[in-house]
Amino acid sequence: MITAACSWLLRTREASMRPQTVAEKILARAAGLGAVVPNQIVEAVPDFSYSHDYAYFAIDAFEKMGATSVHNPERIAVCFDHGTPADNLRDANNHKIVRAFARRHRFAEFYEGGVGIAHQVMVEKGFVVPGALVCCNDSHAPSGGSVGAFAIGIGETEMGFLWAVGKLWLKVPQTMRVELSGQMPKGVYAKDIILHMIARLGVLGGLYQVMEYHGEAARRLSISERFTLCNMAAELGGKGGIFPYDDITAAFEKSRARFPFAPVLPDSDAEYSSTFHLDLSELEPMVALPGREDRGLPVSEVQGRKVQQIFIGSCTNARVDDLAIAAQILRGQRVHPDVRLMVVPASREVAVESTRNGDLLALMEAGATVLPSGCAVCAGAHQGVLGDGEVCLSTSNRNMPGRMGNNNAEIMLCSPATAAASALTGVVTDVRPLLKVA
């Protein structure tokens, strides 16, 4: 009979001889180990953690544990984004509690509502750095993989525990290697890549796995495009998405990294659970039909469906390049009179830059309503709630019933280009004819 101690020694020996993926290397370092293997339970010390409005629940857990001091507050930040500005007494009072807690415990930063969506803000402000283990009590934390971090979502109770003791138990995930090749055709964008992947793999196709991106096409993607792909790892059931460190990462981090970091690359002979190949040149603009994110189809098979609301925003697709794509299509045009177009920049920094370059002005002149930077319509909490039977075409990441505040409404997912083209016509529209693409 193998004792627990013998089993641990065997697993440790197996790990020490095993080539490592990016996520495995990051977890091993954070756990003080030489190497790890999938499904191993490790006690890890995250490099950085952050929260948003739901920090209230983490604080509640923290206090119920009897904790009185926060570990490593200089590596913790909070950014309000879900229900801000508060539109009810409960949220306003919860915000009050979070503000006081963050200041009392001297968190590295506290950002008021309007600064932006936490995932966007933490990357653009340099808190999420390459090679770091990052935790957030939100499922779209994997966005941080865009800069080579292993960023994961955890629960509010786990966050309270992390603040109390400074470490967490984590299970080492498997890693899927994603090989991207080819050039994206005109009219196809990063959102179309991930919607195609989800349609092929299913919403559980990457269950508790990390999607590690490789290939010449992956290396050409901007940080914003990488952000989109890593962000929606959650819609594959994944634990994370990671682009290994390269020159594009280095250029992005050069003037913004808040913490020292060591770039992490996978071993050349690292072991992967599977390899997913995708030739980007074969892709078309995509739309995910209402109900589930894996109901993706080419726009050409969906076009003509009437929509009442269009949302260009969320942590998935509301950065400067996304707004520029939409502005290129809508500049000098008018939004269809039967459509409400809501535009929400991912952060104030994005809004300022898009104002200076004229893109936000072009969107407003076309008839868009611009809301404060935050989760807004995506969260369905207090802005842009849909009426019964209404359809929203959205650049966000989720389209399950009730996501935007009404179980009797429907949500479709698309790229900023498809959203902008559809805003002109009032129906789901293929953007390629507008771009003069055959």
N, C-alpha and C positions, 0 to 999 in steps of 0.2 A: 504493500500500500504506500502510495506517495504522500508524504506529509505536505502541509501547506508550505512549510519552509523549503522543502525540496522542490515543490512546484514553482515557487518564486525564484529559486536559484536557476532552475532550468529555463524559465522564461527570460530571466536576466541574461543568461548566457546566449540564448537564441537572439535576443535583441542586439547584443554587443557585436554579433557577427552579421547582422542584417543591414544591407544598404538602406538608406533612409530617404523619404520624401521630404518636402519642405515642412509640412505640418508636423511630421514625426520629429524632425530635428528641433523645431521650435518647442514642441511639448517636452522633448527630452531635456533640453536646456532649462526650461522653466521648472522641471521636476528634479533637477540636479542629477540627471542620469546620463550615461553615455549614449544610450539609444533606447528606443521603445518599439513595441510591436502592436499591430491592430488588436483592439479589444482589451488591451492591458489597462488597468486602473492605475492612474498616477495621482500623486498629490502635487499640484502645480501652483506656482506663485505667478499670477498674471503681472505683466509689465504695466498695464493701464486698464482702468475700467471707467465706464461712463454710463449715464442714465439720462432720462428725460422726465416728463411729468410723473411717470409711474415710479419715480424714486420714492414717492410717498409710501408705496407698499414695501419697498426695501427698508425704509426707515422704520416702518411698523415692525417688520421682522427683526431688524437689528435691536430695537428696544425691547421686544418680547424675549429676546435671548438674554437680556440683562447686560448687554454690552454698553460701555460708556465712552470708549475711545475708538477712533477709526484708524486702521492700519494704512500707512502710506497715503495720507490724504493728498500729498503732492502729486500723486499719480491717479487722481480721481477728478472727474469733471461732470457737470450736469448742464443740460441744455433743454429748456422747455420748447416743445414743438407740437405735441399732440392736441391739446385743448387750449390753445392760446391765440389771441387774448381770451381769458376765461369768460364764459357766457352763462355761468351758473354759480351759485354760492358754494356748492361742494368743491368744484375745481378751484375756485378762488382761494378757499381756505386750505386746500391741500397744497396749492402753490406756496402759500404763506409758510407752511410747515417746512417744505423743502428748502425754500430760500434761507430760512433761519438755520436749518441743520447744516447746509453747505457752508454758510459763513462761520457758524460756531466751530465747525471741525476743520476750517481752513482748507477747503478743497482747492485744487490747483486753479480751477476756473468755474464760475457759474455764469451761464448765459441766459438772459431773459428771452421771453418769447419774441419772435421777430428776427432773431439772429440767424435762425435757420433750422433745418432738420439735423438732429444730433449726428447722424452718420456722416452727413456732408460736412458739417462744421468741424468734427474731430479730425477728419482727413485734411481738410483745407487749412486748418489751424496748426497742423503738424503734431498733434497728439498721437496719432496712429502712425507708427514708423515701421520700416521694413524689419522683418525678423522678430517682431514683438508678438506676445500672446496678449490679446485684447478681449475683454468681456464687456458685454452690454446686455441689459435686460430687455432685449428687443430682437425679434427673429431676423431682422435685416442687418444685423451687425456684420455678417460676412462681407459687406461692402468694403471693409478695411483690407481685404485681400487684394484690392486694386493696387496697393502699394507694397505688396509682399509680406503683409502681416498675417498671422493666423487669428482672425477675429471671429468670435463666436457669440451666439445668443445664449443667455441663461435666464433663469426665472428670478422673480423679485426676491423670493426667500433666499435663493443662492447669492444674490447680490448683497443682501443684508448680512449673510454669513461671511462673504468675502470681505466686506468692510470691517467686520468684527474681528476676523482672525488672519486676514491677509493671504489666504490660500483656498484652493478648492480641490475636490476630487473630480477628475475628468477621465472619461474613457477614450482611449486613442482610436480615432476613426480610421477606416480604410481610405485610400486615395484612388480616385479615378483619373487617369491621364486623358486630357482632352487635346487632341491635335487639330489645329485650325490651319487650313491651307487656302490658297486662292485669294482673289480680290473680290471685295463686295461690289456687286453691280450698282449702278446709280439708282437711287431710290431705296436701297437696302441699308439698314443701320444696325448698330449693336443690339437694339431691342429685338430686331427680327432674328438675330442669331440665337438669342436665349429663348425666344418663343418657339423657334424651330427645335431647339434642343429639348425643351420641355414636352413639346408635342410628340417627339420621337421616343423619349425616355419615360415619360409619365411623371406625375407629381411625386411618386415614390421611387423614381428611377435612380436617385442618388442618395437614398435613405442613409442617414448618418455617415455620409462620405464627404470627402473634400474633393472638389473639382480643381485639378491643377492644370493650368493652361500652358500649352506649348505650340510650337510650329511657327513658321515664318509669318503667317497672318496674325497670330497672337502677338508677336513682337512688334507689329506695326500699329496696334491699337493704342489710342491715347489713354491716359489715366481715367478720363471720364467714361470712355467706352468700356474699359476694364471694370470700372465701378458698376456699370449696368449689369455686366455678366456675373460678377461676384455677388451683387445685391440679390439677384434672383436665384442664387443657390438654394435659398429657403424654399422656393417653389418647386425644387427638385427633391425636397425632403432632406437636403444636404446639411452638413455641419458647417461647411465653409466653401469658399472658392478662393483660389490663390493664383496670382501671376508672379512667377519667380522674378527676383530683382534683375533689372537690366538698365540700359542707359536712359530709357524713358523714366523709369522710377527715380534714378539718380538725379536727373534734371528737375523733376518735380519736387524732390525732398531737399534740394540743395539749399534753399533759402527759408525753409519752413519747419524742418524737423525740430521738435522741442527737446527731444531726448537723444543721447548717443545711441547708435544702432550698429549692428553687424549684419550685413546682407546675408541671406540664407538661400542657397541653391540646392536642388535635389542631387543626390548621388547619381552618376551616369547610369548605374545599374539598379536604381531604386525599384522596389517591387510595387506594382499597382494592381488594384482589384480588377481593372479592365481598362481598355483604351477605346475612346470614342473619337472617330474621325469625322470631320466636317469640312467639306469644300465650300467655302463662302461664295464662290462664283456661281454655284447652283441655286442660291437662295432667291426667294421673292419676298416682297413686303408681306408681313404676317398680321393676322388678327386672331386673338384668342376669344372664342365664343363665350357667352355668359355661363357661369356655373363653376368652371374649373380652368386652371391655367394651362392644362395640357390639351385643351380643346382648340388648338391652334390650326388655322388654315391659311393658305395664301389669300391675300386681300381680293384677288381676282374671283374667288369663289364666294365671297361675302358681300361684295360691293352692291350698293343700292339699298342696303338696309337703313331705315330712317333712325336718326338719333336726335335726342332733345338736348343733351348736355355733352360738352367735350372738356376734358380736364388735361391740361398740360402742366404737370407738376410731379411731386413725390421725390423720394430719394433715388428712384430708379432713373428718371429722365427729366431733370429740370435744371441742368447746369448751363453754363454759357453757350456751349456748342449746341445743346438741345434747343434753346430759345432762338439761336441763330438759324437753325434749320427751319423752325416754324416761321420765323420772321421772313425768311427768304421767299416762302410760299405766300404769306399773307400781306406782304408789303404792297401798299397801294390798292388793296382789295377790301372787300367788306364781308364780314361774317354773315352767313345765311340768317335771315330774320327769325327762323324757327329754332335757332340754336343758341344756347348759352355757352360761351367759351370762357372758361376760367383758367387763368394762368397764375401759377404760384412758383416763383423762383426758389430753388433749393436752399438758398441762403441769402442774407443781405449782401454779402460780398458778390454773389452772382447777380443780384438785382442791380447793384451799383454799376458793375461792369457792363451789363446788358443795357443799362440806361445810357451810359457814356457812349457805347458804340451804336446806339440808335435802335437796337432790336426791340427793346421793351416798348419804346415809343411806337414803333411800327405795329406791334401787336395791339396796343391800346387804340391806335387810330383805326385799326381794322375792326374794332368792336369788342376786344377782350376785356374782361374784368380781372384786374390784378389784385390778388389777395396777399396779406403779409406772409413772409417766408415761414414755412412750417409744413406739417403733414397735411393740414387742411382737408380737402375733399377726400383724399385717400383714406383717412381714418374714419370718416363718416360720423364724427362726433358732434360737430357744430357748424360746419361750413359746407355748403353745396350738397346737402342731403337731397336725394332724389324723391320724386313723387311716385305714386303707384303706377306701374306700367311703363315708366320712363326708362330710356336706354341711355347710358353714358359710355362714350368712347374715351378711354383713359390711357395715359402713358405710365400709369402706376404699375404695381406688381401683383395685385390680387383682384379676383373677380368673383369670389364666392357670394352666394345670396346674402344680402344684408351688409356687405362690406362698406357701402357708402350710406348706411343708415336706414335702409328700407329693404326688407325681405321680398317685397313685391316689385322691385325694380331690377334692372339688368345692367351688367357691366361687361364691356369688351375691352381688351388690352391691345395696344398698338404702339408704334413709334411716334415721335413728335411730328414726323413728316406726314404720316397717314392721318394723324389727328388734325393737323393744319389743313390738309387737302379736304378732309371731310367737313371741317368748319365752314368752308366756302360753299359746299353743295347741300349740306344738311343731311347727307346720307354717307355711309361708309364708301370711301373713294380711294382708288389706286392713285398714288401720287405720281407715278411714272409718266403719264401723259402730260402732266403739268411741267415736269422736268424735261419734256421732249425726249423720253426714253422709249424705245420700241418695246 
